[in-house]
Amino acid sequence: MSTKETLNVSILGRNYTLLCTPNEKATLLAAVALVDKKMSTIHQQMSMSGHDKIAVFAALQIANELLQFNMHNTTQLESTQRIEHMARQIDDVINPPLSPLI
């Protein structure tokens, strides 16, 4: 079992204490930076106060970006699979399998 370490972070001026494994630390710090940046941008652009509302808007933006990324990757994977299938079909036409001699 990995040992957990305490990580003190600040998001939009509020301090939070998180627990993570050493392997998770870099990713968690990047996530904190992303959330802090999103919340700060929303706070400035929308002149919105209330951490709860700002957090919800930030969560929606991040979720939307994640869904778009996943849809793009799925589309890209499907396209790659179709291209590979077509390449196999073309290869079969150009180089048909040899029929066994009877």
BANUSE-605591 format. One record per residue (C-alpha): residue in one letter; residue number from 1; x, y, z. Coordinates in pm, whole numbers, plus 50000, padded with zeros to 5 digits. Each point is the difference from the previous one (the first is absolute). Layout:
<a NUM <X Y Z>>
...
This chain:
<m 1 <50000 50000 50000>>
<s 2 <50138 50342 49902>>
<t 3 <50043 50256 50270>>
<k 4 <49788 50310 49971>>
<e 5 <50146 50344 50028>>
<t 6 <49827 50323 50093>>
<l 7 <49979 50265 49733>>
<n 8 <49894 50356 50088>>
<v 9 <49857 50188 49704>>
<s 10 <49812 50322 49931>>
<i 11 <49712 50034 49756>>
<l 12 <49853 50346 49945>>
<g 13 <50146 50121 50327>>
<r 14 <49871 49713 50211>>
<n 15 <50236 49749 50155>>
<y 16 <49942 49626 49978>>
<t 17 <50187 49703 50140>>
<l 18 <50010 49695 49774>>
<l 19 <50142 49652 50039>>
<c 20 <50173 49824 49713>>
<t 21 <50262 49741 49923>>
<p 22 <50339 50118 49874>>
<n 23 <49906 49871 49653>>
<e 24 <49684 50214 49996>>
<k 25 <50160 50321 50121>>
<a 26 <50104 50154 49666>>
<t 27 <49667 49925 49834>>
<l 28 <49805 50126 50299>>
<l 29 <50199 50325 50004>>
<a 30 <49928 50044 49628>>
<a 31 <49630 49941 50069>>
<v 32 <50005 50257 50280>>
<a 33 <50166 50253 49767>>
<l 34 <49737 49933 49731>>
<v 35 <49708 50038 50240>>
<d 36 <50150 50314 50154>>
<k 37 <50053 50154 49655>>
<k 38 <49646 49915 49884>>
<m 39 <49845 50135 50318>>
<s 40 <50210 50319 49988>>
<t 41 <49905 50060 49636>>
<i 42 <49629 49950 50073>>
<h 43 <50022 50224 50306>>
<q 44 <50162 50280 49794>>
<q 45 <49799 49967 49678>>
<m 46 <49656 49954 50153>>
<s 47 <50050 50219 50307>>
<m 48 <49856 49707 50189>>
<s 49 <50039 49958 50370>>
<g 50 <49919 49693 50201>>
<h 51 <50247 49717 49981>>
<d 52 <49723 49743 49949>>
<k 53 <49871 50160 49679>>
<i 54 <50351 50058 49869>>
<a 55 <50092 49638 50077>>
<v 56 <49692 49870 49816>>
<f 57 <50078 50210 49692>>
<a 58 <50364 49887 50008>>
<a 59 <49894 49636 50035>>
<l 60 <49764 50037 49703>>
<q 61 <50273 50154 49785>>
<i 62 <50251 49731 50091>>
<a 63 <49743 49722 49944>>
<n 64 <49908 50150 49662>>
<e 65 <50366 50010 49897>>
<l 66 <50048 49640 50113>>
<l 67 <49694 49880 49808>>
<q 68 <50113 50182 49684>>
<f 69 <50347 49847 50036>>
<n 70 <49853 49651 50047>>
<m 71 <49767 50041 49701>>
<h 72 <50291 50118 49784>>
<n 73 <50215 49706 50107>>
<t 74 <49714 49755 49940>>
<t 75 <49944 50145 49652>>
<q 76 <50373 49984 49932>>
<l 77 <50016 49638 50118>>
<e 78 <49700 49904 49785>>
<s 79 <50159 50171 49698>>
<t 80 <50327 49817 50059>>
<q 81 <49817 49668 50026>>
<r 82 <49808 50068 49676>>
<i 83 <50321 50095 49818>>
<e 84 <50173 49683 50122>>
<h 85 <49702 49789 49886>>
<m 86 <50002 50166 49656>>
<a 87 <50377 49949 49974>>
<r 88 <49953 49627 50071>>
<q 89 <49729 49981 49734>>
<i 90 <50223 50175 49746>>
<d 91 <50288 49770 50090>>
<d 92 <49774 49696 49949>>
<v 93 <49905 50126 49652>>
<i 94 <50358 50081 49900>>
<n 95 <50149 49687 50156>>
<p 96 <49726 49737 50005>>
<p 97 <50069 49700 50218>>
<l 98 <50132 49706 49802>>
<s 99 <49752 49722 49939>>
<p 100 <50123 49659 50105>>
<l 101 <50076 49771 49708>>
<i 102 <49785 49692 49988>>
